[in-house]
Amino acid sequence: MRLLLLLPTSTYRTQDFVDAATTLGVDLVCASEKPSTFESHVPDHLLTVDFSDPSAAAETVARFAERRPLDAVVGVDDLTAVAAAAIAERLRLRANVVAAVSAARDKHQMRQCLAAAGVRVPRFRRIAIKDDPFLAARGVAFPCVLKPLALSASRGVIRADTIDQFMAAFRRIAALLARDDVTASGDAAQYLLAEQYVPGLEVALEGLLVDGQLRTLALFDKPDPLEGPFFEETIYVTPSRLPAGAQDAIRQTTAQACVALGLREGPVHAELRVNDVGAWIIEVAARSIGGLCSRTLRFGTGMTLEELILRQALGLPIASLERERQAAGVMMLPIPRAGTLRAVDGTDAARAVHGIEDVAITAHLGQALEPLPEGWQYLGFIFARGAQPDEVERALRDAHARLTFTIA
């Protein structure tokens, strides 16, 4: 079988997906938005595709498939999800329709679809970047959250409690969208979203859609409070420690959101908040969990999340969707301030903490670092397993406390 992976040059996910494809023994073709120096030497396995133009991407891949037919196409993140859907539609492969993935990708479209279907979402309003921020703030209730329409990893997401904070956040997001390193076009470059701030506990649901049915793969607690002004994610722990009723509401609300968007196949990553009112959808993405966080998940007899996703896309059997019994967690190491990374100390001590599986420092020495809300990367990731979620959380915090990053 032949598989096409859409792998942006900026993604953390390349190695894990390539490893999964190797495990399955498929004929792998990799596409990126920038040409590889090896492409001319292995034209049957490397492609250059414009992910920002799904129609053009579909045309490029269709020409390739005339001589090397494809059995599945998988996008690994937000940037490639719509292009993957367009390619699959063109090649008549099983996948979500383009309109559904596009709606999930655009936060305003997503909110419109969910609200129309009666799914609980924050009150929202789309505002043009060209508008006067003072006048725009007059129609918004506080506290609120401002965010770009299409960026991920909490990039550009800012809470505002006053009109002055609203105007400052508005201008900051507008400047971010104008940067050369931000890929935004159409409405995503011309508008931002202002929405109601929803208090409560935040969780993440990792799921797989199979013929329209949502199967929950993992439900992660986020024990660190995410109250703003920025929303930097740190610790994820599964299984969730929330009451069974709250977990049921999260699963049901996520399933309703997928139906409302028209998503029917493949991975889903949803972010929700839970309070006395119920479960609120914050985001639903037609892709799997970001960064290296998927390494916390194992299924059946040790299958990775990436292998599970590829098996479903290729129509291969999946023995079990049940996650291993052990609790597991990951800590995304935040960038505390802007500067250049000069040294990393304490990795051996962090790895020695009971329950820690690995400490992966993904930032390299000499790298320029930029924190949220403008930045999107992490210093690295810590992984832990244990008998109980509390043990995993303690191990992650202990290991993080032993790390020292010198940023000049």
LUMLOVEX-906614 format. One record per residue (C-alpha): x, y, z. Coordinates in steps of 0.001 Angstrom, whole numbers, plus 524288, in hexadecimal, padded with zeros to 5 digits. Example, Ala and Ser with C-alpha at 12.3 -4.5 7.8 and 13.67 -1.06 7.14 Angstrom:
2
8300C7EE6C81E78/835667FBDC81BE4/
# end
This chain:
408
800008000080000/8049180DCC7FD38/802B0818E9806E7/804818278E80530/8084282F1F81169/8073283DF581146/8127484280819CB/814DF8512181B8B/822FB854B881E1B/81F0285AB982B2C/817F584ED8830BE/81C598470083C93/8152A83B108373E/81DCB8366082C08/8259082BC9832F1/81A0682586839ED/811CB8249D82D96/81D2581FAC82557/820238157282FC3/811F38110682F8F/8121680FD3820B9/81EA8807FC8218D/818887FEF182B9C/80D227FC7782263/8164A7F9FD816FC/80F2B8032A80DBF/8153180A028020E/816BA817A8807AD/81615824688001E/818ED83108807A8/8144F83E6A80358/818F984B5B808C7/816AB859988055E/8252685BA28027F/82D13853B77F8C0/836C5849EA7FE28/8449B849507F8EC/8424283AA87F722/8359283C057EF73/83C1083AE27E222/842E382E5F7E675/836AD827AC7EBCE/82B4C82DCF7E43E/82272822537E773/82338824F87F60C/8246F833BF7F7CC/81B2B83E5B7F331/81A2584D0C7F487/80C228514B7F6F1/8061C85E9B7F9D9/7FE6685BBC80650/7F88B869648066E/7F184866B67F981/7E9BA85A027FB16/7E51F859DE7ECED/7F2E885B507E7B7/7F7A2850FD7F156/7ED458479F7EC6C/7F14C84A1E7DE5A/7FFB9847C77E14D/7FCEA83B057E849/7F3288367E7DDEF/7FDCA8377F7D39A/806EE82FAD7DC3E/7FC67825707DECD/7FA7C823067D046/8076581BB47D035/807EF817B47DE8B/7FA238158E7E3F5/7F7EE818D07F242/7EFCE8113C7FC28/7EEF281BEB8067F/7F321829BA8098F/7F53E82EC58175F/7F7B083CB081BCF/7FED083D5B828C3/7FA8484AB182DE3/7F18E8566D82BFF/7F96285BCB8209B/7F7E784F5D81897/7EA5684AC581C9E/7E2B88522681219/7EC9084EBA8076F/7EBB58405780B57/7DCE6840C680A57/7DD8E847367FCE9/7E74E83D1D7F7F9/7DF4B831C97FD42/7D2F3837547F715/7D9CC838A97E9F8/7DF0182AB07EAA4/7D22C825597F02B/7D88F820657FC7E/7D18481EF980974/7D2A582BA88110D/7CB118374F81631/7C50D8408F80C59/7CC9B84D1280A16/7C1AE855CF80F28/7C17F84EE481C56/7D03B84FC081E4F/7D03285DEE819CD/7C5AB8612A823C7/7CD9C85ADC82E93/7D9AC8625582A2B/7D2F186FB182A86/7CF228731383873/7C42587C158341D/7BE318722082AD7/7BF6A867DD83576/7B8568706883F4C/7AD838734183571/7AB65864DE83258/7AB49860B98407B/7A26D86BA484517/798C2868D783A2C/7984D85A9383E6F/795FF85E1084CAB/7A376859D385163/7A7D5861AD85D40/7B23386B9685916/7B664878E685E45/7AF7F884DE858DD/7B7CC889B784D9F/7B9A5894A7843EE/7C276895FB8381D/7C97C8A3108370D/7D0F08A86D82B6B/7DF2B8ABE282DAF/7DCB28B8CD826B2/7D24F8BCAA830AD/7D4E68C68883B75/7D7EC8BE3284792/7D18F8C80A850E3/7C4C48C7C884969/7C5818B8EA847FE/7C7368B765856B9/7BAA68BEA185984/7B29B8B30D854C8/7B9CA8A8CF85CC0/7B6E98A3F586A85/7C2728A22D873C9/7C9E9899F6876CC/7CC0689555868E2/7D63588E0E86101/7DBC5892FC8541B/7E1EA8896684A9D/7E5E4887EA83C53/7DCC787FF3833D5/7E6538755882FC2/7F2A6874A183825/7F4F08695F8419E/7FCAA8664884E0F/7F626871EB854FD/7FDBF87B3084C47/7F7D2888BF84CAF/7ED6B88510856CA/7EC0C8900A860DF/7E258892C186BC4/7DD6D8A0A786DA9/7D6218A581879B6/7D5248B3E1875F3/7D4078BC53869D4/7E25F8C03486B0D/7E6748B1E886B99/7DD7F8AF028601A/7E3DB8B974857C6/7F18B8B4FC85B77/7EE358A6CA85847/7E7AD8AAC884B90/7F3CF8B216846EF/7FCC38A71684B57/7F53389CDF8437F/7F4AB8A5D98379F/803818A76083827/8051A898A883981/7FCA7895F182D86/804DC89F8B82599/811898983582850/818A1890F081D7D/819698847582586/80A9E883A58272D/8037487C7581C6E/7F6358830481BB1/7EE0B8864A80FCA/7E01F88A2580CBF/7D77F88C4C818A2/7E1F7886B58218F/7EAA18926981E6A/7DFDE89CA081EC0/7D8228995882B0A/7D9778951883917/7CFAC88EF784263/7CB0A894CF84F2F/7C3D288B2A857C5/7BEAA8898A8657C/7C892884F886F91/7C3A9878158751D/7C87087519882E5/7CA6C867258874D/7D34485B63885ED/7D93A858FB8788C/7DAC684B8987282/7DF07845C78658F/7D86683A6385ED3/7DFC28320D85514/7D69D82A6984C5F/7D536822DA83FCB/7C991823F1836B6/7C5D98174782FFC/7BA858187C8266E/7B517823EA82E0B/7B64681D9C83B82/7BF608241C8453A/7C7F281AC484CE9/7CEA6821308587C/7DCF481D4485906/7E0EC8256F864CE/7DBCA8304786D58/7E6608391C872DF/7E575841BA87ED6/7ECD884E9D87E6E/7EFDB850B988CDA/7F66785DFC88B4B/7EC8A8693B88B39/7EAC486F8287DEA/7E52687CB888191/7ED2F886068793C/7F15488FC487520/7F7F58858086C8F/7F44F8773186BDB/800FA86FA686BDB/7FE6A8612486D39/807808594D875DB/802F984C7E87C0C/7F9E58424587623/7F6648364187E4C/7EDBD82AB487AD4/7E4E78245D87F2E/7DCC582FE4883A4/7D9B78316F8920A/7CCC98385188F6D/7C01E831DF89409/7BA038280388AC1/7AEA78311D887DB/7B7A683C1B8839D/7BF71832C987B09/7B2FA82DF38747E/7AEEB83C0B871C9/7BC3383ECC86BA8/7BB3883300862B2/7AD40835E785ED8/7AFF48444185C32/7BBCE840EA853D4/7B3EF836F784C0C/7A9358410B849C8/7B36684ACC8452E/7B8F68412483B53/7AB5383EAF835D1/7A8A784D4D83519/7B54084F9482D81/7B317843F18248D/7BF6D83CB9828CE/7BE5F82E02826C3/7CBDF827DF82562/7D9218286E82BC5/7DF2A82EA2837C5/7D8DE8395983FDC/7DF29841C984A3B/7D577849AC85253/7D787853AC85D0E/7CC5B855DD866A4/7C98085CF187344/7C0D28574A87DD8/7B97D85F1888821/7AC6E85ED288F52/7A53B861C28828D/7AB078560C87B83/7B53F8533487114/7B8FD85E0C8679D/7C00C85C0885AC1/7CBF7864CE85988/7D21A85E5584D9E/7CFE285275844F6/7DAE584F1983B91/7DAB1844CD830DC/7E83B83FD083481/7EF0C8391283FB7/7F57483F1284BAC/800CF84833848D6/80F26848BD84C4F/814D283C008513B/80952839F685A7D/8047C82DE58533C/80FD68265F85939/807DC82582865BF/7FE0E81C8785EEA/7FF0E80DEA85C60/7F42080517857F4/7F1AF7F6818580C/7FEC97EFBF85929/806D57FC148576E/801BC8028384AFA/80502810F5849C3/7FAD781B40846A3/8015981D8A8397B/8007680F37835BB/7F22D80F08839B4/7EF6481AF283126/7F6828151582578/7EFA88080182705/7E26A80E9F826EB/7E5E3816D781AFC/7EACC80AE28138E/7DF5B8025A81799/7E82A7F8EA81EEB/7E32B7F15082AC6/7E4567F7698383B/7E49F7ED5284303/7E0C67F6BA84DCD/7DE358051A85044/7DFD28033685EE2/7EAA880B308651D/7F4418044786E15/7F03F8035087C68/7FB5880BA8881CF/7F96E81A2288411/801B58229E87B40/8050C830D187987/80D3B83ACC87279/8124384831875F5/8148A851D686B18/81FE185A2486FDB/81C268687486EA8/8253C8730B869C5/8261687C8B87544/82B768883786DDF/8310188C8C860EB/83F6E88AC485E2F/849748810E85954/84AB7873A985F8B/858958728B864D3/8584F8669886DB1/84FA785BA7872BF/8530C8555A87FC4/84CCD84ADE88823/847EA8418787DA3/84E48835B58841F/848668397189140/83B0E83B4288AF2/83BCE82E0288436/83F60827BB89140/8326082B988977D/82A0581F9989A3D/81F9F81E2888FCA/826738266388585/827AF81F758786F/82EE7829BB870B1/832F7837EB8701C/8338D83CC98621A/839AC84A4D86096/8355484EAD85314/83ADE85C7F85367/8491C85CEE84F60/8543B864FF854E0/85548871F684DE4/846DB871ED84A34/83F6787EAB84B5A/833E587C7385479/82700883A38546F/81C8C8817185ED4/80DE08822685D2C/805D78889385822/80E9C88B1784C54/8165387E6B84D46/811678709C84B57/81C8A8676484E87/820B9860D985B31/82DCD85E87861A8/82AA78501B861A7/8221B8458A8678B/8226383D0F873C3/81B6082FE3873A8/817058280087F6B/80F4B81BBC882C6/80A508165688F8A/7FFBD80ED389665/7F76981AED898FE/7F5B78284A8929A/7FA0582F4089F15/806FF827FB89EC1/8091D82BD68909B/8064983A2789347/80FA783A6889EE1/81A6B83410896D1/818D883E0288BE5/819848498389552/8253D843C589C7B/82CA38416988FC7/829A084F1688AD0/82EBC854FF89782/83BE984E7989519/83DCA854A1887B3/844CD86199885DA/844A6869258790F/84E2887454876EB/8480A87E3686DB7/8504888A1B86A3E/
# end
